[in-house]
Amino acid sequence: MPTFNKKKLPSRHTSLGPDKAPQRSFYYAMNLTEKDVAKPFVGVVSTWNEAAPCNIALMRQAQSVKKGVKNSGGTPREFCTITVTDGIAMGHEGMKSSLISRDVIADSTELTVRGHCYDALVGVAGCDKSLPGLMMAMVRLNVPSVFIYGGSILPGRFNGKDVTVVDVFEGVGKYSSGKMSAHALRKLELKACPSAGACGGQFTANTMACVSEAIGLALPYSAGTPAPYEQRDKYALQSGKAVMNLLKKNIRPRNIVTRKSLENAATIVAATGGSTNAALHLPALANEIGIKFDLMDVAKIFKKTPYLADLKPGGKYVARDMWKAGGVPMLLKTLLDGGYIHGSCMTVTGKTMRQNLKNVKFNPKQKVMRKYNNPLSNDGGVVGLKGNLAPEGAIVKIAGLKKLQFTGKARCFDNEESAYKAVRNKKYKDGDIIIIRYEGPKGGPGMREMLQTTGAIYGQGKGEKVALITDGRFSGATRGFCIGHVGPEASVGGPIALLKNGDVIDLDAKKGTINVRLSKKELAKRRKKWKPKKINFGNGTLWKYAQTVGPAYLGAPTHPGGKNEVKVYADI
């Protein structure tokens, strides 16, 4: 078992020397021994709560992490932070809390580690924003860190098919258009979510879980095993051991998360047809360490990456199927073989990505993933767009889309509620482009997801017949010609704020363009008449977020990030 010199670690401020006797007395009150106090303190943070199935298996896994830390010469200190679960927050004002929770998770983790001077960190996360939130805290603090995903939910079975919660959202649309009975919808909702774990398709949680391995912050194969399986405890135990090895070798998150590893992360998002939310979270991660890696940088990687994993919502399979087929390492290996990822990047194993993948072989008998030279399509499953309607960029998931161009007339709504009401009552036409604005990071505030609306459109059978554009964002479960993250957002006078009903808009996901057929002169004329809208929140967290949040193309950051950093916590 390795020994550690605490004189060089942050925890010396709470445990070494006669003047720290008061602090040590608190540790003894918790049944720690003098030997325990003499060891490195390792924060073990989970986003456990009873808000949703995504998080209920995390405390069990955290106990295994603690065993791994203890068995390897450390003293684990467990704590929890919040989550907001999108599936429950969806479709009402609660969704304004979702993206904000990412930054609260990062901030609260930072404050706990700073306040108690922990030397290393292991993070266990379940639902969408908790994954990037914990990874952001890791690179911000820069103490040796390991991330571990809590695992996905098992698929439900309905009418002989695997189903996810997306089928329920789309079922609401089917019900509203008379294509599904109330009885069938009830049977579906009772079957869709049969276990603990995050939503099973390649939605945001599983997308960011794949990212955790691709970026190097998680152990190989740890992202794939479903939440209910006790095999997850093995990875949790190993994660606890791994963080102690990183502490011994002084390998820190910023040795791992670099421009190249961010590119690896963007590559796996595209290759899996992953969530558009990754284009928010990767720039936010980059911001923490002062690396320029914005939405369009992410989009460049998307454009040149083949789409290889046939996953829901655009494809056939769920996370459990990918795990059975060979997991994230098998996909990374074929991407490495094709020259699409950087093999030289350091990982939490203490080895490079290439070394980790050395013995991984592609399984030709499975149907979930393709080899790099036999893709589902040559373009990645996610595409960046730019044009006079989105000078700062926008994003669309094209995985599963039959056509990549769309021209239609704007149908404008100034919030999600009014748009959903129109969709539910079928007050739109084929060829319409539904505009939902004033839902950006600042204007929402909170940049709501629109799954309730997009799910209803698809459920009504109109998924390929209309398009949707918003300065808000989408669930990873959204499918159809749905364009989000339009910037500048409406609340700061972006072009989306100037649109009127009937304006003709051209979308081309092949060329990566988004344009409204208005001259510069007409746009300037409308801008002079435009007046900003007041947000409906004058106090509390939502107000505070609106004062600090930056633009979507930079990841909606709430602080200047690494470029203004004076000192790193790890070096205190």
N, C-alpha and C positions, 0 to 999 in steps of 0.2 A: 504494500500500500504506500503510495507516495506521501511525502511530508511536504508541508507548505510553510513558507516564511510569511507570517501575517504582517510583518513590519513593512511589507511592500504592497499590502492589499487594503482596499477601502475600509474593511471591517476593523482595522486597527483603531479607528476613531471611536469605536464603541466597545472595545474589548481588551485593549492593551494598556498597561501602566496603572499606577496607584490612583490616578485621577479619574479612571474609568470604573472604579469600584461601584458607583451607583448604577451605571448601566448594566454591569455584570450581575448585580443583585436581581434585576428584572429577569435575566435569563435563568437564574437559579430558581426563581419562582415558577418557571415553566418546566422544571425537572431536568434542565440541562445540567450536565456535569462540568467540572472545570476542563476536562479533556474536550468536551463538545465545544466549549467556548473558545478553546485554543485553535480550533479548526476553522477553515474558511466557511463563511456564511453564504449559502446558496438560496436565492429566492426561487420558490416554485409557485408560479402564478397560474391560476386557471380561471376560466370564465364560467365556472360552474354556476348554475342557477336553475330554478324550476320554471323559467319563462317558456321553455320550449324543449322538444326532444333533442335538439342539437347539443345541449349542454349538460344533460343529466348524467352522462357517463364519465364526466371529466374528473370529478373528485376521486373516483376509484382509480383512475389512471394516474392522478397526481400522487397517490400513496405509493404507487410503484416507482414513480420518478424519485420520490424521497428515499426509497430503499436503495436505489442505484447510487444516489449521492452519498448516502451514509456508508454504503459498502465500499466506496472509493475514497474515503477520507474527508468527506465534507459534512457540514451540519445544515440540513435543509430547513428552510423557514417558509412554510406554506402561507399563501394569501390568495384571495379572490378579487376579481374586479368585475365590472358590469358587462352585460351584453344587452343589445336590443335585437330581437329576432324578427327579421324582415317578414317572414310568412305570417306572423301575427300582427305586426305593425302595418302591413300592406293595406292600401285602399282607404286610409283615413289619416287624420292629422298626426297620428303616432309615427308615421313613416318619416316625418321631419326629424325624428330623433335618431334615425338609423346611421347615416353617415357621420353625424356628430359623435355618435358613440365610439367610432373608430379612434377619434382623437382624444376622447375622454379616457378610453382604455389605455392608449399610449401614455397620456399624461399621468393617469393614476398609478400606472406601473412605474413610471419614472419617479414619481414622488415617494412611493413606498420604498423603492430601492435606494434612492438618495437619502431619505429620512433615516433609514436603518443601516445604511452603509453595507449593502450586500456586495459580495465579491463576484458573483456569477448569477446566471438566470436561466431557468427552464420555463418555457411558456406552453401551456396546454389550452388549445382553443377549439371551439366547435362551430359557431355560427359566423356568417359572412364577414362582418366588420371586425370580429375579434381576431381573425388571423392576421390581416395587415396591421391592426392596432398593436398586437404584441411584437410583431417583427419590427415595426417602426420604433418601439421602445428599445428593442435590442440594439439596433444600429445607433440610436441616439445616445444610449448610455455607454455602449461599446465595452461592456464587461463580457467575458466569455459566455456565450449563450447558445442554447439549443431550442429549436421550436419543435413541437409535436402536435399534430392534428388529432382531434378526438375521434375522428372517424365518421363515415357516412351512415345514413339510415339504410335499412334493407328495403328493397322495392316492395310495394303492395301488389296484390293480385286482384284483378277485377275483370270479369268476363274472359278469363283465360289469358290475360296479358299483364305484363309488369306495368305498374302505374306509379306516378309520383304526385306530389302536391300540385304540380302544374296541371295535371289532368283534372284536378278539382277546380282550379281557377278557370280552366277552359270549359269545364262542365257547367259553371255558372252562366257562361255565354251561351252554351247549348240550351240550357234551361230557358234563358230569356228569349230565345228565338224558336222555342217549341220543339227543339231537337232532342231533348232529354226530359224525362218526367221527374217530378219532385222525388218520387220513390227511388229512381235509379241514382239521382244525385246524392241522396242520403246514403244509399248502399256504397257508392264510390267514396264518400267522405269517411265512412267507417273503415274502409279497407286501405286507403292510400298510404298511410303512415304507420307501419306496424311495429316500429322499434325505436330505441334511442338512436341518435345520430343526426347529422346535418342532411339537408335535402340531397337526394341521391343522384340527380343528373349532373351534367357538367355546368352547374350553376356557380355562383360566386364562391361558396365554401370549398367545393371540390376543385375549382379552378385555382384558388389561392393555396390549397393543399398541394397541388401539383407544383405550383410556384415554389413552395417551401423547400421541396427537394431539388428543383432545378436551379434555384438561387444558392443552394448549398447550406441552408440553415437547419435542415432536417435530415435525419438519418435515412439512407436508402430504404425503400419499401414502407416506411412508416406512415406515408400518406394514404395508403390504399386499404388497409384492413378495416372492414366495417366496425362501427362503434360497439355493437353488442358482443363481438367476438373477444374472448379472453386473450387471444393472441396479441391484442393491442397492449396488454400489460407488459409483454416482453419488450416491445419497442419503447414503452415508457421507462422501464427499468434500464434499458440500454442508453436511453437519452440522459438519464441521471448519471450514469457512468461516463458518458461521452463528455458532458460538461466539465467534469473533473479533469479529464484528459486535456481538454482545451485550456483549462486554468493552469495546469502543469506546464503546458507548452506555450502559454500566453498567446494563443490564437484567438483573436477577437473578431466580432462581427464585421468590422470594416476591413479585415484581411480577407473576408469571404464575400461580402456584398460590394462589388465593384461594377464599373461600367459593363464589363464583359459578362458578369453573372446576371446583371439586370437584363442584358440582351438574351441570355439563356432563358430567363424567366418569361420574357415576352414571347420567345420562340415556342415554349410549351403551351402558352395560352392559345396561340394561333393554331398549333398542331392539334389541339384537342377541341377546337371550336369553342373556346372557353368564354367566360363572362366578360362583357364590355367593361365591367367595374374594375378589371385588372388595369385598364388604362387610366384609372384614377389612383389606384394603390401603388403601382410601380413608380410613377413620378413622385408620389408622396414619400416613398421609401428613399428615392434618390435625393429628395430635398433634405432629408434628415442628415445626410453626410455631404451635402453641397455639390452633388453631381448633377449636371444638366441632363435630364432624361425626361422630356415632356411627352405629351400625347402624340405628337407627330413623329418623335423619335421612336416611340413604341410602334406606331403605325408602319414605319419603314421596315421594322422587323416582321410585323404581321404580313406585309405585302410579299415578302420573299420566302415565307415559310409554307411548306405544303401542309394541307389539312389531312391528318392521318388517323385520328381516333373517332370512330362512329358513335358518338355519345349524344344522349338527350340534352337539350330539347330538339336540336336539328337532326339528330341521328336516332339509332335504335337502342343503345345500351346505357347502363347506369354504372356508377362508380364500382359497385361490387363486381360487375362483369370485367371491368378493366383490371381490377386487382387479381381476379382469377386468371386472367389472360397473361399476366406477367408484370403488371404494375407499372408505376412511373419509370423505374430503371430501364425496362425494356423499350419504352418509347424514347427515353433519352439516348439509349444505345444506338437505335437506328438513326436518330437525328445526328448523333456524333459521327456515325459512319458516313452520313451524307454531307458532312461538313457544315451543318446548320448550328451547332453549338460549340462553345469554347471548352475544350477538354482540360485546359490548364488551370481552371478556377479552383481555388481551395474550397474545402467543404468541412462540415463539423466532424467528419470522421478523422480529420487530420491528414487526409489524403486528397488528391485532386479528383475532379470529376472523372477524368479518364481512368485513373487508378480504380475508382469505385466501380466503374462499368466494365473493367477488364474481362471478367468472366461471365458477363451477361450475354445470353444468346436469344435471338429472336425466335419465337414460337410460331411456325407457319400454320399450325392447325387451328389457332384461335381466329375469330372473326372481328374482334373489337378494334384492333390496331393494324394499320398497314405499314409496310416498309417505306422508307423515304422515297424509293424510286417507283412506288406503286400507290400514289396518294388517292384519296377520295376526290381531291381537286388540287391543282398546282398552287392556287392562292390560299393563304391562311383563312381560317374560319371567321376572322374578325378584320375589319377594314377601317382605316382612317379616311375622313373626307375633309375637303377644304374648298372654300369658294366665297362668293360675296354674301352668302347667308351665314357663313361660319368662318370668318377670317382667322380665328384662333384654332379652328378645327372642330371636328365632330367624329362620332364613331358609330359603326353599325356591325352587328353580327350577321354574316352571310351564310354561315353553316346551315345547310338545308334549304336555302332560298333557291327557287327555280329561275327567277329572273333578277338581274342585277341592275336594271335601269327602271326608273319610274318617273313619269311626268304627270302632275296633277295640280288641282286648284286648292289653295290654302283654305282651311276651315279652322278659324282661330278661337282658342280658349285661353283665358288668363289664369286658370288653375286646373288641377287634375279633376276635382269634383265635378265641375261643369262639363268637362270632356267625357267623363265616365257616364254622367247622366244622359248625354246625347247618344253615346254608344249603346247604353243599356236600352234606350228607347228607339234605337235604330234610326236616329235623325242624322244620318250621313249617307253619302252616295258612293258607289263604286267609282274609283278614280280620285276621290278626295285625299288630300294630305292633311291629316289632323295635326294642328299645331297646339302644343301645350307649353305655355311660357310662364315666366315669373315663378319658376320652380327650380332655379339654379341654386348653387351653394349659398349665395348671399340673399337672393330674392325669395327663396322658399320660406324661410331659410331652411337649409338642410338637404336640398337636392334630392327630392323624393324619387323612388322607383315607381314605375307605371305598370306593374304586372297586372293589377286588377283590370286596367283598361285594355292592355294588349291581349290578356287572356280572354276577355270578353269578345274582342274583335275576332280572335281565332276561333273561339267557340261558336260564333255566329257564321263561320265559314267564309269570313272576309279577309283572312290573313294575307292573302296574295293580291287582294283587290284594292286595298287602301294602304297608305303609308302613314307613318307617324313621326313627327319631329318635335324634340323638346330640348330645353336647356337643363332639364332634369336628367335623370338616368333611368336605366332599366334593370330589372332583376336579371341575373344570369339565366333565368328560366324563360325569359321573353324570346319569342320567335316572330318572324315576319320582318317586313321592311321598316324597321324601327330605329330611328337615328337619335342618339342622345349626346349629352355633353356639349351641345352647341354653344360656342363662345365667340365673342363676349355674350354673356347672358342678358336677358331682357331687362333686369333690374338696373343695369349700368348703361342701358341704351344700346345694346347690341342690335344688329339688323333684325333679329327675330322679333324684337319689340315693335318694329315698324311695319310688320306685315299686316295686310288687310284681307278679309274674306275675298276669295276669287283670284288673288295673286297666283301666277303660274310659277311652279317650282320644278326644276329639273334635278333629279338625283341619278348619279352614276357611280355605283360601287365598283365598277370595273376600272374606271378612270380615277376614282377617288375624288369626285366633285359634288358640290352641293350649291346650287345657284338659284336665285329668284330672278325672274325676267323683269328687272327694274333697273333703270339707268342710275348712274352715280348721282346725277342731278335730282332724280325723283327721291332717292334714298336720303339725300341731304335735305331736301325740302321737308320730308316727313320727320326727319330728326329734329328740325327746328321747332316743330309743333309738339314733339313728344315730351311728356312730363313723367318723371319717375313716380312709381307707386310706393306708398307707404307699406312697410311690412306690418303684419297684424300682431307683432310681439314687441312690447316696449320694455320688457324686463326678462330676467331669468336666463337660462342657458342658451335658448334659441336667439335671444337678442345679442348676447355676448358673442356667440358664434358668428352672427352676421357682421359684427364689427371687425372681426379679425380674419375671416376666411378669404383665401386667395382664389384665383380663377381655376376652373375645372381642368384646363389643359396642363396646369402645373401640379395637379393632384389634389386641388382644394386644400392647400396647406393652411395651418392656423398660426404659423410662426415662421421666422425667416430661414430656419434650418441651418445646415452646416456652414453655409457661406458667412454667417455672422457669428459663428462659434468662437468663443475666447478660450475655453478649456473644456476638455472632455471629462465626464463624470469618472470614468475608469481610472483617471490619473490623479484623483484628489489625494 
